[in-house]
């Protein structure tokens, strides 16, 4: 019989073991990660299953996979691990004279165009709050928030919505970056037909821009020529400069990275080039008052915020 909640007995090591086993597919590998004896690790998993009265894993010849119950309970385990880590960070911050740490994951476009100014405003408004910022692509941001490893996520809206409190953050506009001697350089505006006629330098898989270009190609019966993917807009700019292909990036990023006569920054025709960023965060009962203060500041209307150059 499963025990009542007040009688459950497990610790953070067991929860971390549960998470590691789910990620690695084997309790022996998870035990090695956590420096536990394999027999002791197996016993911890079995006791956890016994306490809840459900199987968390299917045991197979070549590993372990989560059951439906295991997938559901893993989300709770990750939330508890995150809460414990935040509790430790907040205690450390108070010991050092601060008021707390707020963990934010944001896509690169938002970091480069908007978030730097917002972080500066956070520091000025709340000098006792420290911000731990992770720069990821939009898909990575959504994963980090879903796994409860950050308090706040900022990502591009076209990738979907999470089941967390969400509001609009900012907008940007995509442009095409070419060299000054590229055939597109003389155009006033670039159409989809123009764009797909040339090799495009892509960003890593999961980036909102790469996903959007793939969707547009599928829906318009065009072929997307993406012979290379890079990990940053800096690398994209370098590839454009070398003549490897053309780049698609936010206007605010192009202004910072691609100034001078060697480049051309070309507007893109179509509403698809205007993008919305979302500010998403864990439920109010799961985050600190410091995080709520940062959320309120980040959600302030654009007119109140410093605009990027």
C-alpha positions as CSV (number, residue, x, y, z in Angstrom):
1,X,0.0,0.0,0.0
2,X,1.3,3.5,-0.8
3,X,2.0,5.6,2.2
4,X,0.3,8.9,3.2
5,X,2.3,11.9,2.2
6,X,3.3,12.7,5.8
7,X,4.9,9.2,6.1
8,X,7.0,9.4,2.9
9,X,10.7,9.2,3.6
10,X,13.3,10.0,0.9
11,X,16.1,12.5,0.6
12,X,17.6,14.7,-2.1
13,X,20.2,12.1,-3.0
14,X,17.4,9.7,-3.8
15,X,15.7,12.3,-6.0
16,X,18.9,13.1,-7.8
17,X,19.4,9.4,-8.3
18,X,15.9,9.1,-9.8
19,X,16.6,12.0,-12.1
20,X,20.0,10.6,-13.2
21,X,18.6,7.1,-13.8
22,X,15.9,8.6,-16.0
23,X,18.5,10.7,-18.0
24,X,21.1,7.9,-18.3
25,X,18.8,4.9,-18.7
26,X,20.7,2.8,-16.1
27,X,20.9,2.8,-12.4
28,X,24.5,1.7,-12.5
29,X,25.5,4.8,-14.6
30,X,23.4,7.0,-12.3
31,X,25.2,5.5,-9.2
32,X,28.5,6.3,-10.8
33,X,27.5,9.9,-11.4
34,X,26.5,10.3,-7.8
35,X,29.4,8.3,-6.4
36,X,27.0,5.6,-4.9
37,X,27.5,1.9,-4.7
38,X,25.3,0.2,-7.4
39,X,23.6,-2.0,-4.9
40,X,22.7,0.9,-2.6
41,X,21.5,2.9,-5.6
42,X,19.2,0.1,-6.8
43,X,17.9,-0.3,-3.2
44,X,17.1,3.5,-3.1
45,X,15.1,3.3,-6.4
46,X,13.2,0.2,-5.2
47,X,12.3,1.8,-1.9
48,X,11.1,5.0,-3.7
49,X,8.8,2.8,-5.9
50,X,7.6,1.0,-2.8
51,X,6.8,4.2,-0.9
52,X,4.6,5.5,-3.8
53,X,3.2,2.1,-4.7
54,X,4.0,2.5,-8.4
55,X,6.7,1.4,-10.8
56,X,8.8,4.3,-11.9
57,X,10.8,2.4,-14.5
58,X,10.4,-0.5,-16.9
59,X,13.4,-2.8,-16.5
60,X,14.6,-3.9,-20.0
61,X,17.7,-6.0,-21.0
62,X,19.5,-2.9,-22.2
63,X,18.5,-0.4,-19.7
64,X,15.6,1.3,-17.8
65,X,12.9,3.5,-19.3
66,X,10.4,5.7,-17.4
67,X,6.8,4.5,-17.0
68,X,4.0,7.0,-17.4
69,X,4.0,7.3,-13.6
70,X,7.7,7.8,-13.6
71,X,7.5,10.6,-16.1
72,X,4.9,12.4,-14.0
73,X,6.8,12.0,-10.7
74,X,10.1,13.0,-12.3
75,X,8.6,16.5,-12.9
76,X,7.9,16.7,-9.2
77,X,11.3,15.4,-8.3
78,X,13.0,18.0,-10.5
79,X,10.9,20.8,-9.0
80,X,12.0,19.7,-5.5
81,X,15.7,19.5,-6.5
82,X,15.4,23.0,-8.0
83,X,13.7,24.3,-4.8
84,X,16.5,22.8,-2.7
85,X,19.1,24.4,-4.9
86,X,17.4,27.7,-4.8
87,X,17.1,27.4,-1.0
88,X,20.9,26.9,-0.8
89,X,21.6,29.8,-3.2
90,X,19.3,32.1,-1.3
91,X,20.9,31.2,2.0
92,X,24.3,31.7,0.5
93,X,23.3,35.1,-0.8
94,X,21.9,36.2,2.6
95,X,25.1,35.1,4.2
96,X,27.0,37.3,1.8
97,X,24.7,40.3,2.5
98,X,22.5,39.9,-0.6
99,X,18.8,39.2,-0.8
100,X,18.6,36.3,-3.2
101,X,19.5,34.8,-6.5
102,X,17.1,34.7,-9.6
103,X,17.9,32.2,-12.3
104,X,17.0,33.3,-15.9
105,X,17.3,31.4,-19.1
106,X,17.0,33.5,-22.2
107,X,17.5,33.0,-26.0
108,X,20.4,34.8,-27.5
109,X,18.4,37.2,-29.5
110,X,16.7,38.5,-26.3
111,X,20.0,38.7,-24.4
112,X,21.8,40.7,-27.1
113,X,18.9,43.1,-27.9
114,X,17.1,43.6,-24.7
115,X,18.1,41.7,-21.6
116,X,21.5,43.4,-21.0
117,X,19.7,46.7,-20.5
118,X,17.1,45.0,-18.3
119,X,19.7,43.3,-16.1
120,X,21.4,46.7,-15.6
121,X,18.0,48.1,-14.5
122,X,17.5,45.2,-12.2
123,X,20.9,45.8,-10.5
124,X,20.1,49.5,-10.2
125,X,16.6,48.9,-8.8
126,X,17.3,45.8,-6.7
127,X,21.0,45.9,-5.7
128,X,20.6,43.0,-3.3
129,X,19.4,40.6,-6.0
130,X,21.9,38.6,-8.0
131,X,20.9,37.3,-11.4
132,X,22.2,33.9,-12.8
133,X,21.7,34.2,-16.6
134,X,21.9,31.2,-18.9
135,X,22.1,32.0,-22.6
136,X,20.4,29.3,-24.7
137,X,18.4,28.9,-27.9
138,X,14.6,29.2,-27.5
139,X,14.1,25.4,-27.4
140,X,16.8,25.1,-24.6
141,X,15.0,27.9,-22.7
142,X,11.7,26.0,-22.8
143,X,13.5,22.8,-21.6
144,X,15.2,24.5,-18.7
145,X,11.9,26.0,-17.5
146,X,10.1,22.7,-18.0
147,X,12.7,21.0,-15.9
148,X,12.4,23.7,-13.1
149,X,16.1,24.5,-13.3
150,X,15.4,28.2,-13.8
151,X,12.9,30.6,-12.4
152,X,12.3,32.7,-15.5
153,X,12.5,31.9,-19.3
154,X,12.5,34.3,-22.2
155,X,12.0,32.7,-25.7
156,X,10.5,33.2,-29.1
157,X,6.8,32.7,-29.2
158,X,6.5,30.7,-32.4
159,X,7.9,27.6,-30.7
160,X,4.8,27.3,-28.6
161,X,3.6,27.9,-25.1
162,X,4.4,26.2,-21.8
163,X,1.9,25.5,-19.0
164,X,3.3,28.3,-16.8
165,X,2.4,31.9,-16.3
166,X,3.3,33.8,-19.5
167,X,3.2,37.3,-20.8
168,X,4.6,39.3,-23.8
169,X,8.1,40.6,-23.4
170,X,9.4,42.3,-26.5
171,X,9.3,42.2,-30.3
172,X,12.1,42.3,-32.9
173,X,12.4,42.2,-36.7
174,X,14.5,39.8,-38.7
175,X,16.8,41.0,-41.5
176,X,19.1,39.5,-44.1
177,X,22.8,40.1,-43.8
178,X,25.0,39.9,-46.9
179,X,28.3,41.2,-48.1
180,X,28.3,44.5,-50.0
181,X,29.1,42.6,-53.3
182,X,26.4,39.9,-52.9
183,X,23.7,39.8,-55.6
184,X,21.1,40.6,-53.0
185,X,22.9,43.7,-51.8
186,X,21.3,46.0,-54.3
187,X,17.7,45.1,-53.3
188,X,15.6,47.3,-51.1
189,X,13.7,44.4,-49.6
190,X,14.2,40.6,-49.6
191,X,11.3,38.3,-50.4
192,X,11.1,34.6,-49.5
193,X,11.9,33.7,-53.1
194,X,15.1,35.9,-52.9
195,X,16.1,34.3,-49.5
196,X,15.7,30.7,-50.6
197,X,17.7,31.2,-53.8
198,X,21.0,31.3,-51.8
199,X,22.8,29.3,-49.2
200,X,21.7,30.4,-45.7
201,X,23.9,30.1,-42.7
202,X,21.8,28.4,-40.0
203,X,22.0,28.5,-36.2
204,X,22.1,25.4,-34.1
205,X,19.1,23.0,-34.1
206,X,16.4,24.2,-31.9
207,X,17.0,27.9,-32.6
208,X,13.8,29.8,-33.3
209,X,15.2,31.3,-36.6
210,X,16.3,27.9,-38.0
211,X,12.9,26.4,-37.1
212,X,11.0,29.3,-38.7
213,X,13.0,29.1,-41.9
214,X,12.4,25.3,-42.1
215,X,8.7,25.9,-41.7
216,X,8.6,28.6,-44.3
217,X,10.4,26.4,-46.8
218,X,8.0,23.5,-46.2
219,X,4.9,25.7,-46.5
220,X,6.1,27.6,-49.6
221,X,7.5,24.6,-51.5
222,X,10.9,26.2,-51.5
223,X,14.2,24.4,-50.7
224,X,16.2,25.7,-47.8
225,X,19.9,25.5,-48.6
226,X,21.5,25.4,-45.2
227,X,24.9,23.8,-45.7
228,X,26.3,24.9,-42.4
229,X,25.0,25.6,-38.9
230,X,26.9,27.8,-36.3
231,X,26.4,28.4,-32.6
232,X,26.2,32.2,-32.5
233,X,25.5,35.4,-34.4
234,X,29.2,36.3,-34.2
235,X,30.0,33.1,-36.1
236,X,27.2,33.7,-38.5
237,X,28.6,37.2,-39.2
238,X,32.1,35.8,-39.8
239,X,30.7,33.2,-42.3
240,X,28.8,36.0,-44.1
241,X,32.0,38.0,-44.3
242,X,33.9,35.0,-45.7
243,X,31.2,34.6,-48.5
244,X,30.0,31.2,-47.2
245,X,26.3,32.4,-47.4
246,X,23.8,34.9,-46.2
247,X,22.6,35.3,-42.7
248,X,19.2,35.9,-41.1
249,X,19.4,37.7,-37.7
250,X,17.5,40.3,-35.7
251,X,18.0,43.9,-36.8
252,X,19.3,44.9,-33.4
253,X,22.0,42.2,-33.5
254,X,23.0,43.2,-37.1
255,X,23.5,46.8,-36.0
256,X,25.9,45.7,-33.3
257,X,27.8,43.0,-35.2
258,X,27.7,44.0,-38.9
259,X,28.5,47.7,-39.1
260,X,30.7,49.2,-41.8
261,X,30.8,49.1,-45.6
262,X,31.6,45.4,-46.0
263,X,28.0,44.4,-45.1
264,X,24.5,45.1,-46.2
265,X,21.5,44.8,-43.8
266,X,18.4,44.2,-45.9
267,X,14.7,44.3,-44.6
268,X,12.6,41.1,-45.2
269,X,9.2,41.3,-46.7
270,X,6.4,39.7,-44.8
271,X,4.9,39.6,-41.3
272,X,6.7,36.4,-40.4
273,X,9.9,38.5,-40.0
274,X,8.4,40.3,-36.9
275,X,8.8,38.1,-33.9
276,X,7.3,38.1,-30.4
277,X,9.3,37.1,-27.3
278,X,7.5,35.6,-24.3
279,X,8.4,36.0,-20.6
280,X,7.5,32.8,-18.8
281,X,8.1,31.8,-15.2
282,X,7.4,29.1,-12.7
283,X,4.1,29.4,-10.7
284,X,4.1,32.1,-8.1
285,X,4.0,29.6,-5.2
286,X,7.3,28.0,-6.5
287,X,9.5,31.1,-6.7
288,X,10.9,33.6,-4.4
289,X,9.9,37.2,-3.7
290,X,13.1,38.3,-5.4
291,X,12.1,36.5,-8.6
292,X,8.7,38.1,-8.5
293,X,10.3,41.5,-8.2
294,X,12.5,40.8,-11.3
295,X,9.5,39.5,-13.3
296,X,7.6,42.7,-12.5
297,X,10.5,44.8,-13.8
298,X,11.0,42.7,-16.9
299,X,7.3,42.8,-17.8
300,X,7.2,46.6,-17.6
301,X,6.0,48.2,-20.9
302,X,8.7,48.7,-23.5
303,X,8.2,52.5,-23.4
304,X,9.6,52.4,-19.8
305,X,12.6,50.5,-20.7
306,X,15.9,51.5,-22.3
307,X,16.0,50.7,-25.9
308,X,19.0,49.1,-27.6
309,X,21.0,51.2,-30.0
